Amino acid sequence: MKKNKDFSRVHKAFALSSIIGAMLMAHTNGNPKLVTLRIQVNKAMKVYAYKFGSKNYYMMTDEVKGIWFRLAEKHDSTLDEDELSLFIEMVLSLAPKVDMKSFLGMYFTTCNHIADSKKSAVMASVMELDEELNALCRTKQTQTREGLGLLMVKPVKLKRVTTKTKVVSKQQVKHNKEVAGHKDRKKRISSFLKDRIAANKKDK
């Protein structure tokens, strides 16, 4: 491992990515964004292994796996496939956005939600995961319960209804006047002819 430089945030980004990668190996839900994320995670982990060495790679992987298994047993919160996306976003948010974007070459967000009955357990498990990973990577907490809460209750964006104003050209205005004038003349001629026919009938 390289020395004389603080790579703690890189190690945490790796730890979070490895957790996400393990979940995505089993579940991508056919979601193109999750498929793309899995590809980026695999690439990033290979780069990490190259830069820090296979020994450090496997050591970190084993440590993270142990943390994940302990928390999974303790909290045992089963998520539906459509809830997985939000859980992934919550886990990724445990590191600063700039760190994850730099490590993965992308950032992941979703509009999905988690059932209200599961929110408390999910919140507790994610916060505890953050605590464990901070101890392992020697990083500081950057996410809060309030921040995670905002991810779980994203406001629904209302579509703005816009009224389109039809712009009529000068040529169209002129044409409309000509059409109206033609109809008016036609109506007057028709009325005149009716009057003449009626008058002729009276003369006879």
C-alpha positions as CSV (number, residue, x, y, z in Angstrom):
1,M,0.0,0.0,0.0
2,K,1.2,3.5,-0.8
3,K,2.4,5.6,2.1
4,N,2.7,9.2,3.0
5,K,-0.8,10.0,1.7
6,D,-4.2,9.6,3.2
7,F,-6.2,7.1,1.2
8,S,-8.8,6.5,3.9
9,R,-11.6,8.0,1.8
10,V,-10.6,5.8,-1.2
11,H,-10.7,2.7,1.1
12,K,-14.2,3.7,2.2
13,A,-15.4,4.2,-1.4
14,F,-14.0,0.8,-2.1
15,A,-15.8,-0.7,0.9
16,L,-19.1,0.8,-0.1
17,S,-18.7,-0.3,-3.7
18,S,-17.8,-3.8,-2.8
19,I,-21.1,-4.1,-0.7
20,I,-23.1,-2.7,-3.6
21,G,-21.3,-5.0,-6.0
22,A,-22.2,-8.0,-3.9
23,M,-25.9,-7.0,-3.9
24,L,-25.9,-6.3,-7.7
25,M,-24.4,-9.7,-8.5
26,A,-27.7,-11.3,-7.4
27,H,-30.1,-8.5,-8.2
28,T,-30.1,-5.9,-11.0
29,N,-33.9,-6.0,-11.4
30,G,-33.5,-5.5,-15.2
31,N,-32.9,-1.8,-14.4
32,P,-30.4,-0.3,-16.9
33,K,-29.1,2.1,-14.2
34,L,-28.3,-0.8,-11.9
35,V,-26.6,-2.8,-14.7
36,T,-24.5,0.2,-15.5
37,L,-23.6,0.7,-11.8
38,R,-22.6,-3.0,-11.6
39,I,-20.3,-2.6,-14.6
40,Q,-18.7,0.5,-13.0
41,V,-18.3,-1.2,-9.7
42,N,-16.4,-4.1,-11.3
43,K,-14.1,-1.7,-13.2
44,A,-13.4,0.4,-10.1
45,M,-12.6,-2.7,-7.9
46,K,-10.1,-3.9,-10.5
47,V,-8.4,-0.5,-10.5
48,Y,-8.3,-0.5,-6.7
49,A,-6.7,-4.0,-6.8
50,Y,-4.1,-2.8,-9.3
51,K,-3.2,0.4,-7.3
52,F,-3.2,-1.0,-3.8
53,G,-2.2,-4.6,-4.5
54,S,-4.0,-7.9,-4.3
55,K,-3.1,-8.5,-0.7
56,N,-4.7,-5.2,0.5
57,Y,-7.6,-5.9,-1.9
58,Y,-8.5,-9.3,-0.3
59,M,-7.8,-8.0,3.2
60,M,-10.3,-5.2,2.7
61,T,-12.8,-7.4,1.0
62,D,-12.8,-9.9,3.8
63,E,-13.2,-7.2,6.5
64,V,-16.1,-5.6,4.6
65,K,-17.7,-9.0,4.1
66,G,-17.5,-9.8,7.8
67,I,-19.1,-6.4,8.7
68,W,-21.9,-7.0,6.2
69,F,-22.7,-10.5,7.4
70,R,-22.8,-9.4,11.0
71,L,-25.2,-6.5,10.3
72,A,-27.3,-8.7,8.0
73,E,-27.8,-11.2,10.8
74,K,-28.5,-8.5,13.4
75,H,-31.0,-6.4,11.4
76,D,-32.4,-9.0,8.9
77,S,-34.4,-6.5,6.9
78,T,-35.6,-8.1,3.7
79,L,-36.2,-5.6,0.8
80,D,-38.3,-6.0,-2.3
81,E,-36.5,-5.7,-5.6
82,D,-38.0,-2.2,-6.3
83,E,-36.7,-1.1,-2.8
84,L,-33.2,-2.2,-3.6
85,S,-32.4,0.9,-5.6
86,L,-33.1,3.3,-2.8
87,F,-31.1,1.1,-0.3
88,I,-28.1,1.3,-2.7
89,E,-28.4,5.0,-2.9
90,M,-28.5,5.3,0.9
91,V,-25.3,3.1,1.2
92,L,-23.5,5.1,-1.5
93,S,-24.4,8.3,0.3
94,L,-22.3,7.3,3.3
95,A,-19.3,8.7,1.5
96,P,-19.2,12.3,0.0
97,K,-20.7,12.4,-3.5
98,V,-17.4,13.6,-4.9
99,D,-15.6,10.6,-3.6
100,M,-18.1,8.1,-5.0
101,K,-18.2,9.9,-8.3
102,S,-14.4,9.9,-8.6
103,F,-14.2,6.2,-7.6
104,L,-17.0,4.9,-9.8
105,G,-17.0,7.4,-12.6
106,M,-20.7,8.0,-11.9
107,Y,-23.2,8.6,-9.2
108,F,-26.4,6.8,-8.6
109,T,-29.8,8.2,-7.6
110,T,-33.3,6.8,-7.8
111,C,-37.0,7.8,-7.4
112,N,-37.9,4.5,-5.7
113,H,-39.1,4.3,-2.1
114,I,-39.0,1.9,0.8
115,A,-42.1,0.8,2.6
116,D,-42.9,2.8,5.8
117,S,-42.8,-0.4,7.9
118,K,-39.1,-1.0,7.0
119,K,-37.8,2.6,7.2
120,S,-36.7,2.5,10.8
121,A,-34.8,-0.9,10.5
122,V,-33.2,0.2,7.2
123,M,-32.1,3.5,8.8
124,A,-30.6,1.8,11.8
125,S,-28.7,-0.8,9.6
126,V,-27.2,1.9,7.3
127,M,-26.1,4.1,10.2
128,E,-24.5,1.1,11.9
129,L,-22.8,0.2,8.6
130,D,-21.4,3.7,8.4
131,E,-20.0,3.4,11.9
132,E,-18.3,0.1,11.2
133,L,-16.8,1.3,8.0
134,N,-15.5,4.5,9.5
135,A,-13.7,2.5,12.1
136,L,-12.2,0.2,9.5
137,C,-11.2,2.9,7.1
138,R,-10.4,5.6,9.7
139,T,-12.8,8.0,8.1
140,K,-15.2,10.5,9.6
141,Q,-19.0,10.4,9.4
142,T,-20.3,12.6,6.6
143,Q,-23.9,11.4,6.4
144,T,-26.5,11.9,9.1
145,R,-29.9,10.4,10.0
146,E,-31.5,13.5,8.7
147,G,-29.7,13.2,5.4
148,L,-30.8,9.5,5.0
149,G,-34.3,10.4,6.0
150,L,-34.5,12.9,3.1
151,L,-33.4,10.2,0.7
152,M,-36.3,8.0,1.9
153,V,-39.0,10.7,1.6
154,K,-38.1,12.4,-1.7
155,P,-40.8,14.8,-2.7
156,V,-42.8,13.9,-5.7
157,K,-42.2,16.3,-8.5
158,L,-45.4,17.7,-9.9
159,K,-45.6,18.3,-13.6
160,R,-46.0,22.0,-14.4
161,V,-48.9,22.6,-16.6
162,T,-48.1,25.2,-19.2
163,T,-50.6,26.9,-21.5
164,K,-49.3,27.2,-25.0
165,T,-50.0,30.5,-26.7
166,K,-50.5,30.1,-30.4
167,V,-48.6,32.6,-32.4
168,V,-50.4,33.7,-35.6
169,S,-48.3,35.2,-38.4
170,K,-49.3,38.3,-40.3
171,Q,-50.0,36.3,-43.4
172,Q,-52.3,34.0,-41.4
173,V,-54.2,37.0,-40.0
174,K,-54.6,38.4,-43.6
175,H,-55.8,35.1,-44.8
176,N,-58.3,34.8,-42.0
177,K,-59.7,38.2,-42.8
178,E,-60.0,37.3,-46.5
179,V,-61.8,34.1,-45.6
180,A,-64.1,35.9,-43.3
181,G,-64.8,38.6,-45.9
182,H,-65.5,35.9,-48.5
183,K,-68.0,34.2,-46.2
184,D,-69.7,37.5,-45.4
185,R,-70.0,38.4,-49.1
186,K,-71.3,34.9,-49.9
187,K,-73.9,35.2,-47.1
188,R,-75.0,38.7,-48.4
189,I,-75.3,37.4,-51.9
190,S,-77.3,34.4,-50.8
191,S,-79.7,36.6,-48.8
192,F,-80.1,39.0,-51.7
193,L,-81.0,36.2,-54.1
194,K,-83.5,34.8,-51.6
195,D,-85.1,38.3,-51.4
196,R,-85.2,38.6,-55.2
197,I,-86.8,35.2,-55.7
198,A,-89.4,36.0,-53.1
199,A,-90.1,39.4,-54.8
200,N,-90.5,37.7,-58.2
201,K,-93.0,35.2,-56.8
202,K,-95.1,38.1,-55.5
203,D,-95.1,39.9,-58.9
204,K,-96.4,36.8,-60.6
